[in-house]
Amino acid sequence: MEYRRLGTTGVTVSAVAMGCWAIAGDWVWGEQDEQASIATIHAALDAGINFFDTAEAYGDGASETLLGKALAGRRHGVVIATKVSDAHLHRDALLQACERSLKRLNTDYIDLYQIHWPNWEVPLAETVEALDRLQQQGKVRAVGVSNFGVRDLTDLLALGRCVTNQLPYSLLWRAIEFEIRQKCIDNDVGILCYSPLSQGLLTGKFASADDVPETRARTRFFSSERRLTRHGEDGCEAETFAAVSAIRRICAAIGAPMEQVALAWLLRQPGVTAVLAGARTPDQIRQNADAAQLHLSPDVVDALTAATDALKGRLGPNPDQYQSVARMR
C-alpha cells in the first residue's frame, strides 16, 4: 500500500481509502449484512488501508455505528473521516452533531471532520467558529470540506484553513479539472476522490444505461426522464457508455481489471491525496487495495484520458453530479 500526507497535517493515509456509504444498507445500495460489513472493514485493515470515510447521513448514522463497532480494539493507527450534514452547520447544531458522531464511532476524537455540503443559508463564519472550538477541545484533529467549488472554497479559505476537499472525481467524471482542482493545489488542499468508480459504471458490470439500477441512475450521466433524477438535463448516456467501452478495451489490452485501472488512473492525477472506494465484501476491498500497486505507463494514462475527453467536454465544469448548472458551486 502507498501512503500519502493528509493535506498539510502530519497524518499519513493510505492512497486507497474505504468509502463507507455502501455498508450502510440504505435505499441507494440495498440491504447489507452487518457481519459482511465488519469483515470488509477488517479485510481493508489487513490490506494496509488505514483511512475510512463515512458521514452522519449514511444510513442515518448506521455507517458510523458499523465502523465504530468494526474498529473496536483497533482504533490506534486508523484515520477516521466523517462528515456533518448541511442541515447541521449552525454552531449549536454542529457541536451536537459531532457529539453524536463520536458516540456512534465509539471514539473520543475524529481525525478529519468535514462539511458534507455547503449551506448558503448559514453564515460560514459561524460554522468555522464551531469547528475551531472542536479542534481546540481535541475532539477533531483536522477540518475538511466536501463538494466545495471555487466560490465556497474561496470563502472558506478567507476564514481559516481546511486540509482536504472531497469531490466527485473519476475517469468518467472530470468536472473538477476545469477550475476546482487547481484551486485546491494552489492552496495545499488535498483532494479526496469520491465516486471513483462512478457508482459501479467503471467496474464494467453495466452494459448499457438501462442496466443501471434506478437508485444509481440519478446523476447527470442519465436522462432527466429517469424517475429519480432532479437535474432537468438531457444527460449523456450514449457518450458515457461509449467511454466505458473504450476504457474496457484499454484494460483488456493491458490485462488489468477495469476497476483497478480506474483507481490507478486517479492516483496519478495532480492534487489527489486518496481515492475513497466503496466496498461491501472483503474481496471487493482487496481488489481496490491492489490498485495502489498497479503501475500504468504514461501512454496508458494518456489513452485513458483521451477516451473520456469528449464526455468531460459534454458534462462541462459543473461538479455537482445531481444538480444542474443553476446550482453550480
C-alpha positions in Angstrom: 0.0 0.0 0.0 1.1 3.5 -0.8 0.7 6.2 1.9 0.4 10.0 1.5 0.3 13.0 3.7 -3.2 14.3 4.5 -3.2 17.9 3.4 -0.9 20.0 5.5 -1.1 17.7 8.5 1.4 15.2 9.7 -1.1 12.4 9.3 -0.4 9.8 6.6 -3.2 7.9 5.0 -3.4 5.0 2.6 -3.8 6.2 -1.0 -6.8 3.9 -1.4 -9.3 4.5 1.4 -12.5 2.7 2.2 -15.6 4.7 1.5 -18.3 3.6 3.9 -21.6 4.7 2.4 -22.4 1.4 0.8 -22.1 -0.6 4.0 -25.0 1.4 5.5 -27.5 -0.7 3.6 -29.7 2.3 2.8 -32.2 2.8 -0.1 -29.4 3.6 -2.6 -27.3 0.5 -2.1 -29.9 -2.0 -0.8 -29.8 -4.3 2.3 -26.4 -5.2 3.7 -25.4 -7.9 6.2 -23.7 -6.4 9.2 -21.2 -9.1 9.6 -20.2 -8.8 5.9 -19.6 -5.1 6.5 -17.4 -5.7 9.5 -15.5 -8.4 7.7 -14.9 -6.0 4.8 -13.5 -3.3 7.2 -11.2 -5.9 8.8 -10.1 -7.0 5.3 -9.3 -3.4 4.5 -7.1 -3.1 7.6 -5.3 -6.4 6.6 -4.7 -5.0 3.1 -3.0 -1.9 4.5 -5.9 0.5 4.3 -5.8 2.8 7.3 -8.2 5.5 6.1 -12.0 5.2 6.4 -14.6 7.8 5.3 -18.1 7.9 6.5 -20.8 10.5 7.3 -23.7 11.0 9.7 -26.0 11.0 6.7 -25.0 7.5 5.5 -27.9 5.3 6.6 -28.9 7.9 9.2 -25.8 7.1 11.3 -25.8 3.4 10.5 -22.4 3.6 8.7 -20.7 5.4 11.6 -22.1 2.8 14.0 -20.9 -0.1 12.0 -17.4 1.5 11.5 -17.2 2.1 15.3 -18.1 -1.5 16.0 -15.7 -2.9 13.5 -12.7 -0.8 14.7 -13.2 -1.7 18.4 -9.8 -2.5 19.8 -8.1 -1.4 16.5 -8.6 2.4 16.7 -4.9 3.1 17.0 -3.2 3.9 13.7 -6.6 4.3 11.9 -7.6 7.6 10.4 -11.4 8.2 10.6 -13.1 10.8 8.5 -16.7 11.7 8.8 -19.0 14.5 7.7 -21.5 16.8 9.2 -24.7 17.4 7.2 -25.5 20.7 5.7 -28.6 20.9 7.9 -26.3 21.0 11.0 -24.0 23.8 10.2 -25.3 26.3 12.8 -23.0 26.5 15.8 -25.0 24.5 18.4 -26.3 22.0 15.8 -22.8 21.3 14.6 -21.4 20.8 18.1 -24.3 18.4 18.9 -23.9 16.5 15.6 -20.2 16.0 16.4 -21.0 14.5 19.8 -23.5 12.1 18.1 -20.9 11.0 15.6 -18.2 10.5 18.3 -20.6 8.3 20.2 -21.6 6.2 17.1 -17.9 5.9 16.1 -17.0 4.8 19.6 -14.1 7.2 19.8 -13.2 10.4 21.6 -11.8 12.1 18.6 -12.3 12.4 14.8 -9.2 12.6 12.6 -10.9 14.5 9.8 -14.3 16.3 10.3 -15.8 17.5 7.0 -18.6 19.8 6.0 -20.6 17.4 3.7 -22.3 20.1 1.6 -22.2 23.9 1.7 -25.3 25.6 3.1 -25.6 29.2 1.8 -28.3 29.9 4.4 -25.9 29.5 7.3 -23.1 32.1 7.9 -19.8 30.3 7.1 -18.1 32.2 9.9 -20.5 30.6 12.4 -19.6 27.1 11.1 -15.9 27.8 11.1 -16.1 29.1 14.7 -17.8 25.8 15.8 -15.2 23.7 14.0 -12.3 25.7 15.6 -13.9 25.0 19.0 -14.0 21.3 18.3 -10.3 21.4 17.4 -9.4 23.3 20.5 -11.2 20.7 22.6 -9.3 17.9 20.9 -12.4 16.3 19.5 -11.4 17.0 15.9 -7.8 16.8 14.7 -8.3 18.4 11.2 -11.1 20.0 9.3 -12.0 19.4 5.7 -14.9 20.0 3.3 -16.8 18.1 0.7 -18.4 19.3 -2.5 -16.9 22.8 -2.2 -16.5 24.5 -5.6 -14.3 27.6 -6.2 -16.8 30.0 -4.8 -17.3 28.2 -1.5 -13.7 27.2 -1.1 -12.5 30.8 -1.6 -14.9 32.0 1.1 -13.8 29.3 3.5 -10.1 29.9 3.0 -10.6 33.6 3.8 -11.8 32.5 7.2 -9.3 29.7 8.0 -7.7 26.5 6.9 -9.1 23.3 5.6 -6.8 20.4 4.7 -8.9 18.5 2.2 -11.8 18.9 -0.3 -13.8 15.7 -1.0 -15.0 15.8 -4.6 -16.6 13.5 -7.2 -13.7 12.6 -9.5 -13.3 9.7 -11.8 -12.3 8.8 -15.3 -15.9 9.5 -16.3 -16.5 12.5 -14.1 -13.7 15.0 -14.6 -15.5 18.3 -13.9 -13.0 19.4 -11.2 -10.3 19.6 -13.8 -11.7 22.8 -15.2 -11.1 25.0 -12.1 -11.5 23.4 -8.7 -8.5 21.1 -8.9 -6.1 23.9 -9.5 -7.7 26.0 -6.7 -7.1 23.1 -4.3 -3.5 22.6 -5.5 -2.7 26.3 -5.1 -3.9 26.3 -1.5 -2.4 23.0 -0.4 -5.9 21.4 -0.1 -5.7 17.7 -0.7 -8.3 16.2 -3.0 -10.2 13.1 -1.8 -12.0 11.5 -4.7 -15.4 10.1 -4.1 -17.4 8.0 -6.6 -14.1 7.0 -8.1 -15.9 4.1 -9.9 -18.9 6.3 -10.8 -21.2 4.2 -8.6 -20.3 1.0 -10.5 -20.1 2.2 -14.1 -16.3 1.8 -14.0 -16.5 -1.8 -12.9 -17.8 -2.8 -16.3 -20.8 -4.7 -15.0 -23.3 -2.5 -16.7 -23.5 -2.9 -20.5 -26.0 0.0 -21.0 -27.8 2.7 -19.2 -30.9 0.6 -18.9 -28.9 -2.0 -16.8 -28.2 0.5 -14.1 -30.5 0.4 -11.0 -32.7 3.5 -10.8 -31.2 4.4 -7.4 -27.8 4.9 -9.1 -29.2 6.4 -12.4 -29.7 9.7 -10.7 -26.6 11.6 -11.9 -26.2 13.9 -14.9 -24.9 10.9 -16.9 -28.5 9.9 -17.2 -31.6 11.4 -18.9 -33.8 13.5 -16.7 -36.6 11.3 -17.9 -35.4 8.7 -15.4 -37.6 8.8 -12.3 -35.2 9.7 -9.6 -33.2 12.4 -11.4 -33.5 16.1 -10.4 -31.1 17.9 -12.7 -33.5 18.5 -15.6 -30.9 17.9 -18.3 -30.8 15.6 -21.3 -28.0 13.5 -19.8 -25.3 11.9 -21.9 -26.0 8.2 -21.8 -24.6 7.4 -25.2 -21.3 9.3 -24.6 -21.0 7.7 -21.1 -21.2 4.1 -22.4 -19.1 4.8 -25.4 -16.4 6.0 -22.9 -16.9 2.9 -20.8 -16.5 0.7 -23.9 -13.2 2.5 -24.8 -11.9 2.1 -21.3 -12.8 -1.6 -21.3 -10.8 -2.1 -24.5 -7.7 -0.4 -23.0 -8.0 -2.6 -19.8 -8.3 -5.7 -21.9 -5.2 -4.7 -23.9 -3.0 -4.4 -20.7 -4.7 -7.3 -18.9 -5.8 -5.4 -15.8 -9.3 -5.2 -14.2 -11.2 -2.1 -15.1 -11.9 -1.0 -11.5 -8.2 -1.2 -10.6 -7.2 0.7 -13.7 -9.8 3.4 -12.9 -8.5 3.9 -9.4 -4.8 3.8 -10.5 -5.5 6.5 -13.1 -6.9 8.7 -10.4 -3.9 8.2 -8.2 -1.7 9.6 -11.0 -3.7 12.8 -11.2 -2.3 16.1 -9.7 -3.5 17.1 -6.3 -5.1 13.8 -5.4 -4.4 12.5 -1.9 -6.6 9.4 -1.8 -9.4 7.7 -3.6 -12.4 6.7 -1.5 -13.5 3.4 -2.9 -16.6 1.8 -1.5 -16.9 -2.0 -0.9 -19.4 -4.4 0.6 -17.3 -7.6 0.6 -13.8 -8.5 1.6 -13.0 -9.5 -2.0 -14.1 -6.0 -3.3 -11.9 -4.1 -0.8 -8.9 -6.3 -1.5 -9.3 -5.6 -5.3 -9.5 -1.9 -4.5 -6.4 -2.0 -2.4 -4.4 -3.7 -5.1 -4.9 -0.7 -7.3 -2.3 1.2 -5.3 0.3 -1.1 -6.7 -0.8 -1.1 -10.3 1.6 0.8 -12.5 0.2 2.5 -15.5 2.6 3.6 -18.2 2.3 7.3 -19.3 1.0 6.0 -22.6 -1.8 4.1 -20.9 -2.7 7.1 -18.7 -2.9 9.3 -21.8 -5.0 6.8 -23.6 -7.5 6.6 -20.7 -7.6 10.4 -20.5 -8.3 10.7 -24.3 -11.0 8.1 -24.0 -13.1 10.3 -21.8 -12.2 13.8 -23.1 -15.4 14.0 -25.1 -17.5 13.1 -22.1 -15.7 15.6 -20.0 -16.5 18.3 -22.5 -20.1 17.3 -22.7 -20.6 17.4 -18.9 -18.7 20.6 -18.5 -17.3 22.3 -15.4 -20.3 21.8 -13.1 -19.0 19.4 -10.4 -22.4 18.6 -9.0 -23.4 15.1 -10.1 -27.1 15.6 -9.2 -28.0 19.2 -9.9 -28.0 21.4 -13.0 -25.6 24.3 -13.6 -28.0 26.6 -11.9 -26.8 25.1 -8.6 -23.2 25.0 -9.6 -20.8 25.8 -6.8 
